[in-house]
Amino acid sequence: MDLNPLNLLKHSKGKLTADSKNVDAAHRELSFMFNPKSYKITRRNNFQQKTTAAATEGNDQAYKGAENATLDMELYLDDWEQFFVSEEDSVPHAIETLLIWVGPTESSVGKNLQNPEPPLLHLDWGKKRFSGYLTSVTVDVSLFRKDGSPARATANIAMTASKDWTPKQNPTSGAVQGRTTHTLGEGDSLQSIAYGEYRNPNLWRGIAAFNDIDDPLRVQPG
């Protein structure tokens, strides 16, 4: 029985991209620092119940159509171990970008004050794309630098699909493509694996968090 398994999953990196025509260049794209563990897509049918006072076995329901799909996801943001972090790759910039995407774009406000709208976003991860609008962003900052800027945080985001987006397959099938596993061997460490997978040993904390490892020094081969 293997008491110390360590499976590291190598995914294609996910990203969120805003329509370039509606957003300034500095906030058009957000590449995931670490891919999410999971995400949830929900879609509901709408029915109108025809109530009858004398009904004893329920009432008839009239189908009113399907609601737009919604997507919920938690993003892990961390640049604490990075020796040098550019502004566009930093945690503060990622948080700022998400919060900007919740509000209306400057172009939509400038063109028509009666109909401002947020930017249309495209979530690309694997072979499929989810297109829609951010409906909510909740950021939980857990680590700060000396100047008070956030260095580690989780961001829970919710999106509502645009009217022209339709699901074409099970949403989990796109995420599994290209997945590989890594078993910890003699002499391996999370730092060495982070370098091998991402060419950056400072990303070992994200790997530890992704795999629920509390003490990386006590992880044994196997």
ChimeraX attribute file (.defattr): number of C-alpha atoms within 10 A of each C-alpha:
attribute: neighborCount
match mode: 1-to-1
recipient: residues
	/A:1	4
	/A:2	7
	/A:3	8
	/A:4	13
	/A:5	14
	/A:6	20
	/A:7	13
	/A:8	20
	/A:9	18
	/A:10	16
	/A:11	17
	/A:12	16
	/A:13	14
	/A:14	17
	/A:15	15
	/A:16	18
	/A:17	18
	/A:18	23
	/A:19	13
	/A:20	14
	/A:21	11
	/A:22	17
	/A:23	22
	/A:24	13
	/A:25	10
	/A:26	11
	/A:27	18
	/A:28	18
	/A:29	20
	/A:30	20
	/A:31	16
	/A:32	17
	/A:33	20
	/A:34	18
	/A:35	22
	/A:36	14
	/A:37	12
	/A:38	11
	/A:39	12
	/A:40	12
	/A:41	18
	/A:42	11
	/A:43	13
	/A:44	11
	/A:45	10
	/A:46	12
	/A:47	13
	/A:48	11
	/A:49	12
	/A:50	10
	/A:51	11
	/A:52	10
	/A:53	6
	/A:54	8
	/A:55	9
	/A:56	7
	/A:57	6
	/A:58	11
	/A:59	13
	/A:60	13
	/A:61	12
	/A:62	11
	/A:63	11
	/A:64	10
	/A:65	11
	/A:66	11
	/A:67	14
	/A:68	17
	/A:69	19
	/A:70	20
	/A:71	20
	/A:72	17
	/A:73	17
	/A:74	19
	/A:75	19
	/A:76	22
	/A:77	25
	/A:78	24
	/A:79	21
	/A:80	19
	/A:81	16
	/A:82	14
	/A:83	7
	/A:84	10
	/A:85	12
	/A:86	8
	/A:87	11
	/A:88	15
	/A:89	16
	/A:90	21
	/A:91	24
	/A:92	18
	/A:93	17
	/A:94	21
	/A:95	20
	/A:96	11
	/A:97	17
	/A:98	21
	/A:99	15
	/A:100	16
	/A:101	23
	/A:102	17
	/A:103	14
	/A:104	16
	/A:105	19
	/A:106	15
	/A:107	17
	/A:108	17
	/A:109	14
	/A:110	11
	/A:111	10
	/A:112	10
	/A:113	10
	/A:114	9
	/A:115	10
	/A:116	16
	/A:117	19
	/A:118	22
	/A:119	26
	/A:120	19
	/A:121	23
	/A:122	19
	/A:123	18
	/A:124	18
	/A:125	20
	/A:126	18
	/A:127	12
	/A:128	17
	/A:129	17
	/A:130	23
	/A:131	23
	/A:132	25
	/A:133	22
	/A:134	24
	/A:135	17
	/A:136	15
	/A:137	17
	/A:138	14
	/A:139	17
	/A:140	13
	/A:141	17
	/A:142	11
	/A:143	13
	/A:144	13
	/A:145	10
	/A:146	6
	/A:147	6
	/A:148	8
	/A:149	13
	/A:150	22
	/A:151	19
	/A:152	21
	/A:153	20
	/A:154	17
	/A:155	18
	/A:156	15
	/A:157	17
	/A:158	19
	/A:159	22
	/A:160	23
	/A:161	24
	/A:162	17
	/A:163	11
	/A:164	8
	/A:165	14
	/A:166	13
	/A:167	13
	/A:168	8
	/A:169	9
	/A:170	10
	/A:171	17
	/A:172	14
	/A:173	11
	/A:174	15
	/A:175	18
	/A:176	16
	/A:177	14
	/A:178	11
	/A:179	11
	/A:180	11
	/A:181	10
	/A:182	14
	/A:183	12
	/A:184	19
	/A:185	11
	/A:186	8
	/A:187	8
	/A:188	13
	/A:189	18
	/A:190	21
	/A:191	19
	/A:192	17
	/A:193	19
	/A:194	20
	/A:195	15
	/A:196	11
	/A:197	16
	/A:198	13
	/A:199	12
	/A:200	15
	/A:201	18
	/A:202	18
	/A:203	24
	/A:204	20
	/A:205	20
	/A:206	22
	/A:207	18
	/A:208	18
	/A:209	12
	/A:210	16
	/A:211	14
	/A:212	11
	/A:213	15
	/A:214	11
	/A:215	8
	/A:216	15
	/A:217	9
	/A:218	9
	/A:219	16
	/A:220	16
	/A:221	16
	/A:222	14
